[in-house]
C-alpha cells in the first residue's frame, strides 16, 4: 500500500495520475494496482495520496565554494609529481587551516591483475584500511572510503 501511495504522489509524474484502473487478464493473479484497490475496498481504507517531498541538492540550500586550482596557481603539466603533492598539501592548509578543519584523506585502490580492491582512511582521529572483497573496483574503494569516513565521523562527534 505504501508503494501505491508513493507512486501516486511522485511530483511531476503524469503516468500514475492518469492511470486507468481496468481489469487485467493475468491468469493467476490481479495486477498490482488492482490488488491494492481490492485491499482498500475490503478494509474500507479511504486514502488520498499526498505529494512526496522534492529532493533538493545540498548546493541548492547553501552556496559551496569550490576551488580546483592550486595555491599558488601553477600549470600542473610543468611540475614534477612530488612538487605537485607538496603544493596540494600547502593549498589545503591555506584554504582549510588544520586549526579550523579536520583533514580526512581517503583512497580506493586496486592493483593491476587483481580482482580485489581496498579502501583507506587517514585523519587525526582515526585511520583504517578495509579490503572490499572479490570483483570490487578502485571506484568501489573510493565510495566505501568516503562512506566509512562519514560513519566514523558521526561516531566521533565529541572530538570535532
N, C-alpha and C positions, 0 to 999 in steps of 0.2 A: 504494500500500500504506500510505503514511503517513496519508493521508486516512482510509482504512478504520480504521486503529488509533485515530486521533483521534475518529472518530465513535463507536466503541465505548467510548471512555474518557471521554466527557463526563459529568462528575459530575451526578447527579440526573436524567439523561435516560433514560427507560424505553423510548423508541421503538426505538432501535437495539439495546438489550439484549434486547428481546423480539421482534426482527425475525425473521420466519420466512423462511428462505432456500429458496424454492421456484422451480422453473423459470418463466421469463418467456417470453411469446410474442412477443418482438420479432422482426421479420422478418430484420434484417441483423446483429444483434449481441446478445451477452449483456448483461444489466443490470450495473450497477457492482459490486454485491456478488457476483454470480455470477462475474464476470471475476476479481475479487480471489481468490475461493475457488479458482478454476481455477488461477491462478498459484501460490498457496500449495501446492496439491496437486502441481502439476507440479515445483516447485522444492523440495518437501519442507520447507517452512517451517512450523515449529511456533511459533506466537506466541500469547501471552496478552496481550490489551490491558491496558495499565497505565492507572490513572485519571489524567486530566490535572490539573495543579495548578489550584487555585481562584484566580482573580484576586482580589486584595484592593485595596480603595480605599486610597490613601495616608493618609486621615484615620482609617482603622481602625487603622493601625500607630502613629500618633503624633497626639496632640491638637494641633490647629492653632487658634491664636487668630485670630478674625476679627471686625473691627470695621467697622460700616457707617455710623457716625455721625462727625461732625466733632468735633474737639477745639479749642475748647470747643463744647459741644453747642448747636446753633442750629437754628432752623426754616428749612430751605433755601428755602422759598417766599417768605420775607420778606426775603431778602438779594439784592442785585444780583449779576450774574454775575461781575464782576471781583473782588468781595469773596469770593465762593464759591471762586474759583480760588486766591486768596491763602490762605483758610482751609484748603483742601485741601492745599496745599503745606506749610503750617505743621503740619497734622496729621501728614502723612507724616514730616516732620523730627522731630516729637515722638515718634511711635511707633516710627519706624525711623531712628535718627540716622545721617546720612551717614558718620560715622566708623566705624560698625559694619556698615552695609548699603550695598550698591551699588544705587542707584536706576536702574531701567530704565523708560523711557517708550515705550510702543508705541501705534500708532494705525493703524486701517484706515479708508480714506475713499473715497468715491465722489461725484463731482459730479452734481447733478441733470441729467438729459438725456444723460448719457454712459454707455456700456456697459463702461467700464473702471474698475477700482479700483486702489488702491495701498496699500502698507504702509510705515509709517515707524517707525524705531527711534532712540532717543537715550539715551546714558548717558555716563559719564566715559571709558569705554574705546573706544567706537565709536559711530558714528551712520551711518545709511543710509536710503535710500528706494528702494523697489522697485515698479515698475509690474507689475501682475498679468496684464495681457492682457485680451482680449475676454471679455465675458459673466461677469466677476467682480463680486462684490458687496463692500460695506463689511465684511460679516461675514467673507468670504474674506480680506480685508485684515487684519482683527484676528487671525485664526487664523495667517496667514502671518507676521505681525509677531512674535507670541509664539513660534512655532516657530523662526523665524530667530534670534531673541534667544537662545533656549536653545542652538542650534547654535553661535552665535558665542561665548557664554559658555563653552561646552565647549572651544572652541579657545583661549580666553584664560585658562585656569585659573591660569596662573602669575601673573596680575595681580590675582587675587582675594585 
